[in-house]
Amino acid sequence: MGIFAATVPAKSITKSPTAIVKPEPPKRIDPLEIEDRVNAKAYVVMDRTSGKILTMKNENLVWSIASTTKLMTAEIVLSKNILPKSTHSILKADDVGGAKLYVNNGDKFTIDDLFYAMLVGSANNAANALARASGLSHDEFIKAMNAKAKSLGLKSTVYVDASGIDPANVSTPLEMARMANAAFSNPSIKKYASQPIRNVRVVNTGSVKKIQNTNWMLTKPAYANGVVVAGKTGYLEESAWNFVTALRPKNNDAKQELLIVIFGADSREQSFLDAKTLSNWAWSVYQW
């Protein structure tokens, strides 16, 4: 009888789900503040391992995001699983002003090179060509961008074009941090957005164009700081200088990786200096 009472049918045994252990956030070890040393209108510094916000200013300010829009464009195009070595043309209609690849109407590039042109050189015509390559109409593409933003819980983020040339593309520093955190977790975006210099080839002519990254933390020693995991710049008259980047300290410790969002710096140079100042501050006043 005792043996019978102890016997339980196998199908009635339920296992407890494995608990997900969240990484410990870094601990503040120095009360030193930073706000008076940063020029930008608004900023956020996030610890990427834990997701903890280490400091922020005007974090809910709705702001024109300029070419940082291209991170969402990349997400949507990559979701279509287009073969990287397939080719696609840039048309005259893709040129909306601002940064661009100087090409003839109909020049062809690999999808891979169009991504480099968009995320290294911030070429607006490359962004629009990629949006067309997705197979979606303009309206469908914008709808997909906003649907993705909604899925990430970005309530104040709005997209109206794929390149970022329209100042009506807006977000907040906090929401941009969440969006960029998701984008930089994509290995392809991380690869494209961390390349200092890239040569892209015009398939139909064989000519080669050299593109230098608009992110000076990758290309100019005066602004370098640690290891750049990925980054994207943005500028419009309406937004001033925006910058979002993922950085590690010089020892390349992944546990200390930061995500920094800068909105509204006074100059291109200042956006990188602000990121440098904020990252040095975070690594000195927090302990991982």
N, C-alpha and C positions, 0 to 999 in steps of 0.2 A: 504493500500500500504506500509506504514511504517512497519507494522508487517511482511508483506511478505519479505521485504528487509532484515529484521533482522534474518529471519529464515534460518539456515544453516543445510543441511543434516548431520546427525550424522557421516556418513562414511567419510565426508571430514575433520573432526576434527582430527588433528594430535597433539599428545602430545610430548613435548620436552623431550628428554632422560634425565634421572636423572644424574646430573653431579657427577663424581667420585672425591671425595675430597681426595687428597693425604695428608698423614700425614706431618706435619711440621718437617723438619730436625732439629737436635740439633744445637744450636748456639755456636760458639767459644767464650769463655769468658776469656781465658788465652793464651797468645802467646807462652808459653813454648813448645819447640820442643822436639823430642824424638829420632831421628835417631841415635845419638851417644851412646845411651843406649841400643841399640838392636843389638844382635850378628848376627842374621839371614842374609843370602844373600839377601833375598827379603821378603816382607810382604805386606799385605793389611789389613786394619781395616775398616769394614763396619758397619754402623748403620742399623740393620735389619728392623726397622720400616719404614724408609723412603728410604732405599737403598743408602743413601749418603755415599761416601767414606770419612772417617775421616782422614786417613793418608795412605801413601803407599811408597814403595821403590822398584825399579826394577820391577814394576808391570807388565811389558810386557816381562819379561825374560822367555824364553821357557825352562822348567826344567823337569827333570824326577820326576814323582809324586809318585812313589812307591805304597805303600798300600792304599793311599788315592783313588787309582783306584777303590777300593772295594765299594765306595759310588755309582759309576755308575753301577757296577755289581748288587748291591742291587736294584737299580731303575729298571733295565731290568728284573730281576727275579720277583720282586713284580708285575710288569705289567702283568705277566702271570697268576696272581690270583691262585697260587697253594695253596691248603689247608694247613695251618700251621701245622696241626697235622698229615698230611700224611708223610710217611717215604721214605727216599732215602739213598742209600749207598755211602760211600766214597771208592774209588778204589785206588789201588796202583798207577795207572797212574795219579791220581789227585795230588800226592805229587811232587811238583816242587822245593823243597828246601825252605829255610826260615822258618818262623813261621808255625806251623802245629798242628793238633790234632794227637796224637800218637795212631793209631788205626791199626787193622788188615784189610787186603784187604776184602772189602765187608761189613764191619761193618755198621749198619744202625742207622740213627738218624732222628728225626722229622725235617721237614723243618724249623720249628721255632728254634730248637736248632742249626741247621746249620747256620742260620743267626746270632745267638748269638756268635757262634764260629768264624764266619768271622768278625763281627764288634766289638766284645769285645776282643777276643784273636788274631784277625788278622790272622787266620789260612788260609794259602793259599790253602790247600787241601779242606777245607770247601767251599771256594770261587769257586773252580773248580767243586766241586760236585753240588753246586747250579746252576752253569751255565749249567751243563748237565741236571739237573732237569727241566730246563726251556723248554726242548724239542727241543731246537735249536742245530744245529751242532756248532762246534767251530767257523767256519767262519761266520755262520749266527749270532752267539752271538756277535762277535766282530763288525760285520756290524751294528747290532742293537745299540751297545754302541756308535759308531761313528755317527749314524743317530740321536740319542738322543742329542749328543753334538752339532750337526749341528742345531737341532731344537731350542737349547738354544742360538744360535748365537756364539758358541765357535769356532772361526776360527783357533786357534792355538793348539787346544786340539786334541790329537790322542790317540786311544786305540789299543793295539795289543794283550793283554791277560786279563783275568778276575781277576787275583790275584794281579797284580802289580809287579810281580817278574821281568818282562822285563823292562829295563830302557828306552825302546822306547815308553812306556806310558808317554806322556808329556802334559803339560799345562802351563799356565802362572798364576801368583798370582791373577790377576784380573778375569781370566776365571774360576779358581778354586773357587773363592769367589762366582761367579754366580752359578756354578754347585753345590757347597755345600749348598748354600742358598736354591736351589730347593730341594736338597736331604733332608735337615733337616726340610723342610716343610712337608715332608711325615711322618705321625704319626708313621708308623711302623719303619722307619729308625731312627727317633728320639728316639723311645723306645729302640731299640737295641743298639744304639750308646751312651746311657747315663747310661748303667748298669755297676756299678763298678765291681761286681763279679757275675758269673753265673755258676750254675752246669748244665751240659748237660749229658744226659743219653744215653748209647749205648743200643739201643732197643733190639738187638738180644742177648745180654749177661746180661743186667741189671746193668752193672757197671756204675759208675758215675764219670765224670771228672770235676774238678773245674777249671774254667777259670777266670783269673784276667785281668781287662782291661789294655791295653797298654797305656791308657791315664792316666798319673800319677796325673792329676788335679782332677781325681775322686777317687784316691786311696791313695795318699800320702799327708798328711797335709802341708808339706813344699811347695808344688806346688799348693795347692788349692787356688781358688780366686773366690768368689761369687758362683753362681749357674751354674753348667755345664748343658746346655740344650742338647748338643750332641757334639761328637767329633770323630776324626779319626786320627791316627798316620800313619807315613810311613817312611821306611828307606831302602836305598840301598847304597852301596859304592858310586855309581854315583850321588846320590841325597843328601847325608848326611841326616839330620833329618828334616822331614817335619811334619807339624801338622796343622789341621784345626779344629776349634771349634766354637760353639756358646755359649756365656756366658752372664749371667745377674749379676748385682751387688747383694750384700748380701740381700738386701730387696726384691729380686726376681721381680723387676719392669720390666715387659715385654717391656715397652716403651724404656728402656735403653739396650736392648739386642744387643750385638755386635757379628759380625762374623769375626773371625781372621784367616788369612792364614799365615803360616810360612813356608818358603822354605829354606833349606840349613843351618840349625843351626849346630853348631860344635859338639853338643852332644845331647843325649836324654834329659838330664836334662835341657840344655840350651833352647831347643824348648819350654818347659813349662814355664821356667822363662821369656822368651821373650814374650809369650802370657800374662803372668801375668803383666809384665811391660807395655805392650801396652794397656791392658784393664784398668789398674789403671790410666794410662795417659789419656785415652779417657774419662773416667768418671770424671776426675778432670778438664779437660780443655774445656769440652763441657757441655752445659746446656740443658736438655730436658724439 
